[in-house]
Amino acid sequence: MKSVQELLADAAADPRAVLDQLLPLVYDELRRMAHRELAREGGPRTLDTTGLVHEAYLKLVDASAVPVSNRRHFFGAAARAMRQVLVDAARRRHRAKRGNGVAPLPLDEARVEVDVYAAELVELDEALTRLAVEHPRPARVVECRFFGGLSVEETAELLEASTRTIKRDWILARAWLARELDGA
């Protein structure tokens, strides 16, 4: 059986076949990433750890050009795919909370369940997209740390920067996002 690095080196020829062979080798690590993210979510959720890993895998397979040239890029792409899956799920829950286009019922007939995390996740994603326009690397740091559950050291390795730079970017991104989200 080929190693992760050998499989990633063959990715240019047939990315889907490589991802199919790669999944069993990195599945446990992807589950740990997904578990860390879902643990932060709390409350009722529509995805479990396995579901998040599988949905992220489907996003990776469907991507036209998956950056899987090496292990760092693969896990960076996986973190981004998990972010997209979680934000899409949050948007669906938020839409459902708002009635999903159904005519509103009188309050005494409606049963309202507020999913605060879904609304906050959608707001965070929108703010993170704005941050990426002005400061791309700090936005990637947030993506890796918050959505991928990576440590400062893992993020530094993935983004090919020093841990000191990642810490500065993390501080900048948190301050920028706090300002944006508090003003919203």
Summary of the structure (lengths in Angstrom):
residues: 184
radius of gyration: 18.2
end to end distance: 51.4
largest distance: 61.6
contacts: 533
relative contact order: 0.11
helix: 73%
strand: 0%
